[in-house]
Structures are given as structure tokens and as C-alpha cells.
Amino acid sequence: VQVLSGATLKVDHESAIQPNAPLQVESGATLELSVTVTLSEFYIDGSMQAPGEYDAQSNPDLISGSGKVLVGRPSVFIFVGGANGNWDEPANFSPALLPEAGDTVLCELEIETTSTVFQANLFISKGGRLRLRGDPSKNHRSAGDIHFNDGTSIAYNTGGTGMYINAPVFVDGDMILNMESGNEVGSTMTLSGPISGDDTVFVRNNGKGVENFGRVLLQGDNRNFTGVWDLTLASDKYPDLILDTWIEGSSMNAFGTGKIVAGDFNKVILNHKFCVTDTRNLTLEGNGIAELKTTVVVKGFYLNGEKQANGSYDASTHPGVFAGSGMLVVDSELKLPAGPTGLEATRVSHDQASIFWTIHADNAYGHVILKLSLIHISEPTRL
């Protein structure tokens, strides 16, 4: 873009000029700016200007209006959307650059995941939502933190069996996990990143015309979540259909210390020995139920607000509360052993390794290895 002497360029939109397009002006030209124009290259009389801000105060002979020219990358972006809501389209942001690690993105609209790893910190507010587009095989992921304010949501709408996101999630206000699938076998929203916060997360199977279940699968370490998992919201699209809502914790600290409230016909699934951090606070309304898929160990257990005694609880002792083949063990004196130190592994074959660790009092009798991914070890290696 060139503005010659005697000419005036008026800019009333932040993305009227692409950030990577050089702006060249001559002495005697005028820029009338009502917005901030972000540029990587800004020339006055052929001389490239240094990174910084240029406005009516710094350059009164050239610039008028309340706006300014910002040379260099900004650190804060606004998600404005476009032909699609993808989070990897530069044109969907103002200014029209792809946000990078350490940047902040403010979003009040629907922003959609893609296979491109999102790098910036995303703040969703005022009814905005994160729309999931990747099933587990696509592994959609955010390296930056994603913050959800009051009235925001994570959602999908699909004919398939669900969607997946791996991202650090911060619950900064009451939000909804909204599942809409037309698949008769049901669908699953998988959240594998850590979740933190102390507000309420509503879990809802909102439906897509057929009766099915909608499950939220928690796979991350959510020890810093102290709020409420609430499964009491009915569908606002299909209130007359039977749409079961489930939540399942399949990792250590999956539920954190959060309280769980399950409404009529909805289900809480405990699928890891330590999916609860210390205390399980469970409220079941109507025909709500907790399914035990394994032995779950906790220090404390509150059922419908009442503290329960130490002991074992299962489908045979409390048939109206629990289902499944597992057991809930309550032990107020429970103390987990410290982790082993000095771990070493030595290759045995192409897919096997011997593992050794320093023995001390808390782990003298060894440890159960819950999950060991296939690794290639060419030399004795410290893990």
C-alpha cells in the first residue's frame, strides 16, 4: 500500500490492511486512523520504521484520528471468525495473524479445533464456545491454556461417536460440556488435559434426534479441580427423548476433589483406583447411579451430604447407589506410598525392558506399573 504526497488514506477496520503488507507513505501524505493497524513493515519516505507505536501525538504531520500504527506483533488478539470458525486461520483473528505461544486470544464466538496445535492462551467469555472437531484418532490439542468464563461451553455436533481435546482447561465460571450426536450407540467427549477451577461444570447430553447416551471421559490429572460436576441438566432441544448423561474418570485424580451431582437416570463411572483425590462427595437424585468398574480407594466418602463410615461399598451392599463389578473402599487412614527413586531400565528385547529402582521404606515391596508405553532403549537408560 502506497500513499503519495497530497493523498489521504482512511482506515476504519483493524484488518483493512494485512499485517504482512508493507505500508509506504511520503511526506505530505495523511493517514486518518480510527483503529489500530498492525503492520510488520512501515515506511516513511522510503525509510523502514522501527517496531513501536505511531499515532497523532508521535507523528502529527502524518497521522490524525484516535487510531495508531503498531509495527510488530501484538500480544493480544480478538477472534472474529469468518467463513469458518477454525483456530488456525489467520483471517479469523484481529489483527489477521496466527497467534503464537505466549499470546492472548479473546473469544466471544464459537471457535473450532483443527489438527493444528493451538499455541496461544485462549480466553472464552460471553457465551462463546469451543467446538470440538477431532475424534481421538485426530488428537486435536492446545499447547496454551484455555479459560472458560460464565456461560461458555465445550461442544460438538456430529453423526459420529464423539470428539476429543487435549488441552489445559481452566474453569473460571459455570460452564457446560454439551454433547450432540445422532449416533444410536452414543457418543463420548474425551478431555485428556488437566482441568482446574472451583466453579460448576454442567455435563449434558443435548441430543440430535435419537435416544442415546452422551459420556464425558476424563483422562487427565485434575487434582486442581475443586468445583462441581453437575449431571442434572435436561436437553433444551429434545426434552421428550431419553438422553442419558454419563461422566467417567479413567485416570488418577480424574475427578479431583470436586463434588459430583447426578440427576435422574444419569451415571457416574469410576474407572481408576485413584480417580478421586482423597474424598468422594456424591449426590444422586432420582434414579442416578454410580458405576464401579474397578476397586476405587478414598479417604472419605459423602453420600447425599452424609459422611459414610470406613468400609467397602458395592452393588451388593448398596444396590440403589452402585452398579458394576467394582468396589469403593473407604479408609480414613489411607496414605499413598512415596514414588520410587533412582528408576533405571535395561533393554531385554525389542519390546521389553527390566526396570529397577532405589528401595526405601515407603516402596520396599515394589510398585504396580499401571501403564507402560512401548519404548525403544538402546543403552541402559534412566527413566
C-alpha positions in Angstrom: 0.0 0.0 0.0 1.5 3.3 -1.1 0.2 6.8 -0.1 1.8 9.6 -2.1 2.2 13.2 -1.1 -1.1 15.0 -1.0 -3.1 11.8 -0.7 -5.1 10.6 2.3 -5.6 7.0 3.4 -8.5 6.5 5.8 -8.7 3.2 7.8 -11.7 2.3 9.9 -11.1 -1.5 10.3 -8.3 -3.3 12.1 -7.8 -5.8 9.3 -8.2 -3.4 6.3 -4.5 -3.8 5.7 -3.0 -7.3 6.0 -0.3 -7.3 8.7 2.3 -8.6 6.3 1.6 -6.0 3.6 4.1 -3.1 3.7 2.6 0.4 4.1 4.7 3.1 2.4 3.9 6.8 2.8 5.5 10.0 1.6 5.9 13.4 3.3 2.8 15.4 2.7 0.5 12.3 2.8 -2.1 11.8 5.6 -3.3 8.7 7.5 -6.7 9.1 9.1 -7.0 6.2 11.6 -9.9 5.3 13.9 -8.4 1.9 14.7 -5.1 0.2 15.4 -3.4 -1.0 12.3 -0.9 -3.7 12.9 2.0 -4.0 10.4 5.3 -5.8 10.1 6.7 -3.1 7.7 6.0 0.6 7.8 8.0 3.0 5.6 8.1 6.8 5.7 9.9 8.4 2.7 11.5 5.0 2.0 12.8 4.5 5.5 11.6 1.5 7.4 10.3 2.4 10.8 11.4 0.6 14.0 8.9 -1.6 15.9 6.7 0.6 18.1 3.5 2.7 18.0 2.9 5.7 15.7 -0.1 8.0 16.3 -1.3 11.6 16.1 1.0 12.6 19.0 4.2 11.0 17.8 3.6 11.9 14.1 1.1 14.8 14.0 2.1 15.8 10.4 1.3 12.3 9.1 -1.4 10.8 11.3 -4.8 12.0 12.6 -7.6 10.4 14.4 -7.8 8.2 17.6 -6.1 5.2 16.0 -2.4 4.2 15.5 0.0 2.2 13.5 1.5 -0.7 15.5 4.7 -2.0 14.0 5.5 -5.5 15.2 3.5 -8.4 16.5 0.8 -7.7 19.1 0.4 -9.9 22.1 -3.4 -9.7 22.3 -5.8 -10.9 19.5 -9.5 -10.9 19.1 -11.2 -13.9 17.5 -13.6 -12.5 14.9 -14.4 -15.7 12.9 -15.1 -15.8 9.2 -16.1 -18.3 6.6 -15.3 -20.9 9.2 -14.5 -20.8 12.9 -11.2 -22.6 12.6 -8.5 -21.7 15.1 -5.7 -22.0 12.5 -7.0 -19.4 10.0 -5.1 -16.0 10.3 -8.1 -14.2 8.8 -10.2 -15.3 11.8 -8.2 -13.1 14.1 -7.8 -9.4 14.5 -5.2 -8.5 13.6 -5.1 -11.1 10.9 -2.1 -13.1 12.2 -1.9 -16.6 13.6 -1.4 -16.2 17.4 1.8 -17.8 18.8 2.9 -19.2 22.1 2.6 -16.6 24.9 -0.1 -14.6 23.0 -3.6 -14.0 24.4 -6.7 -14.6 22.3 -10.1 -13.2 23.4 -13.1 -15.1 22.1 -16.8 -14.4 22.4 -17.8 -16.5 19.5 -17.6 -20.2 18.5 -14.0 -21.2 17.8 -13.4 -24.6 16.2 -10.4 -27.0 16.8 -8.3 -28.4 14.0 -5.3 -30.7 13.7 -3.1 -27.7 14.0 -1.9 -27.4 17.6 -3.1 -24.1 19.1 -0.3 -22.2 20.7 -1.7 -19.1 22.4 -3.7 -18.8 25.6 -7.4 -18.7 24.8 -10.0 -16.8 26.9 -13.6 -17.7 26.1 -16.4 -15.5 27.5 -19.9 -14.1 27.0 -21.4 -17.3 25.7 -18.5 -18.3 23.4 -17.8 -21.9 23.0 -15.1 -24.3 21.9 -16.4 -26.6 19.2 -14.6 -29.9 19.0 -14.0 -31.3 15.5 -11.4 -34.0 16.2 -12.1 -37.6 17.2 -9.4 -39.4 19.3 -7.5 -40.5 16.2 -7.0 -36.9 15.2 -5.7 -35.8 18.6 -6.7 -32.1 18.5 -4.6 -30.2 21.0 -3.9 -26.8 22.5 -0.4 -26.1 24.0 -1.8 -22.9 25.5 -4.2 -22.6 28.4 -7.9 -22.4 27.6 -10.0 -20.4 30.1 -13.9 -20.7 30.2 -15.9 -17.9 31.8 -19.5 -17.9 32.9 -22.0 -19.2 30.3 -19.4 -20.7 28.0 -19.1 -24.3 26.8 -17.3 -27.1 25.1 -19.5 -28.7 22.5 -19.8 -30.9 19.4 -22.5 -31.7 16.9 -21.9 -34.9 15.0 -23.3 -38.0 13.5 -20.4 -39.9 14.9 -19.4 -41.3 18.3 -17.8 -38.2 19.8 -14.8 -35.8 19.8 -11.5 -35.3 21.7 -9.4 -32.4 23.0 -6.1 -32.4 24.8 -5.7 -29.0 26.5 -5.1 -27.4 29.9 -8.6 -26.2 30.8 -9.3 -23.6 33.5 -12.9 -23.3 34.7 -13.3 -19.6 35.6 -17.1 -19.7 35.8 -20.0 -22.0 35.4 -19.8 -23.7 32.0 -21.4 -26.6 30.0 -20.0 -29.7 28.3 -22.6 -30.1 25.6 -22.8 -33.3 23.6 -25.0 -33.6 20.5 -24.7 -36.8 18.5 -27.1 -38.6 16.2 -25.3 -41.9 16.6 -27.6 -44.5 18.1 -24.7 -46.2 20.1 -24.0 -42.9 21.9 -21.0 -40.6 22.0 -18.1 -39.6 24.1 -16.4 -36.2 24.8 -12.8 -37.0 25.8 -10.9 -34.4 27.8 -7.4 -35.5 28.4 -5.7 -32.3 29.5 -5.6 -31.1 33.1 -8.7 -29.3 34.4 -8.6 -26.7 37.2 -11.1 -24.5 38.8 -13.7 -24.2 41.6 -16.9 -23.5 39.7 -19.6 -25.8 38.3 -19.2 -27.8 35.1 -22.5 -28.9 33.8 -22.5 -32.1 31.7 -25.3 -32.5 29.3 -26.3 -34.9 26.5 -28.3 -32.5 24.4 -29.2 -35.0 21.7 -29.6 -34.9 17.9 -32.9 -36.6 17.3 -32.2 -40.1 18.6 -32.2 -41.6 22.1 -28.6 -42.4 23.2 -26.1 -41.7 25.9 -23.5 -38.9 26.0 -20.4 -39.5 28.1 -17.7 -37.2 29.2 -14.4 -39.2 29.6 -11.9 -37.6 31.9 -8.4 -38.8 31.2 -6.2 -36.1 32.8 -4.8 -35.2 36.2 -7.5 -32.9 37.5 -6.2 -32.7 41.1 -6.7 -28.9 41.0 -10.4 -29.1 40.2 -12.4 -28.3 43.4 -15.8 -27.4 41.9 -18.9 -29.4 41.0 -19.5 -31.9 38.2 -23.2 -31.5 37.6 -25.3 -34.0 35.6 -28.7 -32.6 36.2 -29.4 -30.5 33.0 -32.1 -31.8 30.7 -31.8 -31.4 26.9 -33.1 -28.0 25.8 -33.5 -29.4 22.2 -35.2 -32.7 22.8 -36.8 -32.6 26.3 -39.1 -35.6 25.5 -36.3 -38.0 24.5 -34.4 -40.3 26.9 -30.9 -38.9 26.7 -28.7 -40.4 29.3 -25.7 -38.3 30.6 -22.6 -40.1 31.9 -19.3 -38.9 33.3 -16.3 -41.3 33.6 -13.0 -40.9 35.4 -10.3 -43.2 34.0 -7.2 -41.6 35.3 -5.5 -40.7 38.6 -7.2 -37.6 40.1 -9.7 -37.6 37.2 -12.5 -36.0 39.3 -10.1 -34.0 41.5 -11.8 -33.1 44.8 -14.9 -31.9 43.0 -18.4 -32.8 44.1 -20.5 -34.9 41.7 -24.3 -34.5 41.3 -26.0 -37.0 39.1 -29.7 -36.4 38.1 -32.4 -38.9 37.2 -31.1 -41.8 35.1 -27.7 -40.3 34.7 -24.5 -42.1 35.7 -21.1 -41.5 37.3 -18.5 -44.1 36.3 -15.4 -44.7 38.5 -12.8 -46.5 36.4 -9.4 -45.9 38.1 -8.3 -46.9 41.6 -7.4 -43.3 42.5 -9.7 -41.4 40.1 -10.8 -39.4 43.2 -8.5 -37.1 45.2 -8.9 -38.1 48.9 -12.6 -37.7 49.3 -15.6 -38.6 47.2 -18.6 -36.3 47.6 -21.5 -37.9 45.7 -25.1 -36.7 45.4 -27.6 -38.9 43.5 -31.0 -37.6 42.5 -33.9 -39.9 41.4 -32.5 -42.9 39.6 -29.0 -41.5 39.3 -26.3 -44.1 39.9 -22.6 -44.7 40.3 -21.0 -47.5 38.4 -17.8 -49.1 39.8 -15.6 -50.6 37.1 -12.7 -51.3 39.4 -11.7 -51.1 43.1 -11.6 -47.4 44.0 -9.9 -46.2 47.2 -10.7 -43.0 49.0 -10.0 -41.5 52.4 -13.6 -40.1 52.8 -17.0 -40.7 51.3 -20.0 -38.5 51.5 -23.3 -39.8 50.0 -26.1 -37.2 49.6 -24.4 -35.0 52.1 -23.9 -37.6 54.8 -20.4 -38.9 55.8 -20.1 -42.6 55.4 -18.1 -45.0 57.7 -14.9 -46.7 56.7 -15.6 -49.9 54.8 -16.3 -51.4 51.4 -19.3 -50.3 49.3 -20.5 -52.0 46.1 -23.6 -53.0 44.2 -24.5 -55.8 46.7 -24.3 -53.6 49.8 -25.9 -50.5 48.2 -27.9 -51.7 45.1 -29.7 -48.4 44.7 -26.5 -46.4 44.7 -23.8 -48.6 43.0 -23.7 -50.8 39.9 -20.9 -52.7 38.3 -18.4 -55.3 39.5 -16.1 -52.9 41.3 -15.9 -51.8 44.9 -15.4 -48.5 46.8 -13.0 -48.8 49.7 -13.2 -46.0 52.3 -10.1 -45.8 54.6 -9.7 -42.6 56.5 -6.1 -43.6 57.4 -5.1 -44.1 53.8 -1.6 -42.9 53.0 -0.2 -43.5 49.5 3.4 -44.5 49.4 6.0 -42.2 48.0 7.1 -42.8 44.5 10.2 -44.8 43.8 13.5 -43.0 43.2 16.5 -43.8 41.0 14.5 -45.6 38.3 16.6 -47.4 35.7 15.6 -49.5 32.8 17.7 -52.1 30.9 16.7 -53.4 27.5 15.8 -57.1 27.4 14.4 -57.4 23.9 12.9 -55.2 21.2 9.7 -54.7 23.2 10.7 -55.5 26.8 12.7 -53.7 29.5 13.7 -54.6 33.0 13.0 -51.7 35.5 14.9 -51.2 38.8 14.5 -48.5 41.5 16.0 -47.5 44.8 14.2 -49.2 47.6 13.2 -47.3 50.7 10.6 -47.7 53.5 7.6 -46.5 51.6 8.0 -48.7 48.5 10.1 -51.6 49.8 7.6 -54.1 48.4 7.5 -52.7 44.9 5.0 -50.8 42.8 2.4 -51.7 40.3 3.1 -50.2 36.9 -0.3 -49.1 35.7 0.7 -48.1 32.2 3.9 -48.7 30.3 4.1 -47.5 26.7 6.3 -49.3 24.2 9.7 -47.6 24.3 13.0 -48.3 22.4 16.1 -48.5 24.7 19.5 -48.9 23.1 21.6 -48.4 26.2 20.9 -48.6 30.0 18.7 -45.7 30.5 17.4 -43.7 33.5 13.7 -43.1 33.2 
